[in-house]
Structure formats: structure tokens, C-alpha cells
Amino acid sequence: MDSNLHSPERRLIELRIEHADLDALIDRASQQVPVDELMMRRLKKRRLALRDLLARLELALDPKEPA
């Protein structure tokens, strides 16, 4: 069971949840007046880094090319 807690599949799920949470946070923050531009840039940068990490992990788990 302990190995399941640290599996790449579980990490992928956790990252997807974090990405969705950031999306929601960015949506809420963009509706506030005044918009904190520095915070928005940081949140968007983190979301982009998560998206890149998700793409790399998905590719490692399910490569399109045969190895």
C-alpha cells in the first residue's frame, strides 16, 4: 500500500488537482478589484509549470513511441 502512495499515477492525479485548484484561484482573483497583478503573474507562472510537469509525467507514463 505504501508504494501506491508514491506511484507516478497518484502524483499525476495530485498535480491535476493542484492545476485545477490554481485555475479556480486565478478565476476568483481576476474578478477582484483591484487585481493584484504580481500575484496573478505568480499564479499563472506556477500553473504553467504544473502544466509542463503534467505533460512530461503523462508522456513518461504513456509514451506515444514504442521504446
C-alpha positions as CSV (number, residue, x, y, z in Angstrom):
1,M,0.0,0.0,0.0
2,D,2.9,2.4,0.8
3,S,4.2,2.1,-2.8
4,N,0.7,3.1,-4.1
5,L,1.0,6.4,-2.1
6,H,4.1,7.3,-4.1
7,S,3.2,5.9,-7.5
8,P,3.6,8.1,-10.6
9,E,-0.2,7.7,-11.3
10,R,-1.0,9.1,-7.9
11,R,1.4,12.0,-8.4
12,L,-0.3,12.7,-11.7
13,I,-3.7,12.9,-10.0
14,E,-2.3,15.2,-7.3
15,L,-0.8,17.5,-9.9
16,R,-4.1,17.6,-11.9
17,I,-5.9,18.6,-8.7
18,E,-3.4,21.3,-7.9
19,H,-3.7,22.6,-11.5
20,A,-7.5,22.7,-11.2
21,D,-7.2,24.5,-7.9
22,L,-4.9,27.1,-9.4
23,D,-7.4,27.6,-12.3
24,A,-10.2,28.3,-9.8
25,L,-8.0,30.6,-7.7
26,I,-6.9,32.6,-10.8
27,D,-10.5,32.9,-11.9
28,R,-11.6,34.2,-8.4
29,A,-8.6,36.5,-8.2
30,S,-9.2,38.0,-11.6
31,Q,-12.7,39.1,-10.5
32,Q,-11.4,41.1,-7.6
33,V,-11.0,44.8,-7.9
34,P,-8.2,45.9,-7.9
35,V,-6.4,42.9,-9.4
36,D,-3.1,42.1,-7.8
37,E,-1.0,41.8,-11.0
38,L,2.0,40.4,-9.2
39,M,0.0,37.7,-7.6
40,M,-1.7,36.9,-10.9
41,R,1.7,36.6,-12.7
42,R,3.0,34.2,-10.0
43,L,-0.1,32.1,-10.0
44,K,-0.1,31.8,-13.8
45,K,3.6,31.0,-13.9
46,R,3.0,28.2,-11.3
47,R,0.1,26.9,-13.4
48,L,2.2,26.8,-16.5
49,A,5.0,25.0,-14.7
50,L,2.4,22.5,-13.4
51,R,1.1,22.0,-17.0
52,D,4.6,21.3,-18.2
53,L,5.3,18.8,-15.4
54,L,1.9,17.1,-16.1
55,A,2.8,16.8,-19.8
56,R,6.2,15.3,-19.0
57,L,4.7,12.8,-16.5
58,E,1.9,11.8,-18.8
59,L,4.5,11.2,-21.6
60,A,6.6,9.1,-19.3
61,L,3.6,7.0,-18.2
62,D,2.2,6.6,-21.7
63,P,4.8,7.1,-24.4
64,K,3.4,7.5,-27.9
65,E,6.5,6.0,-29.5
66,P,7.5,2.4,-28.8
67,A,10.6,2.2,-26.7
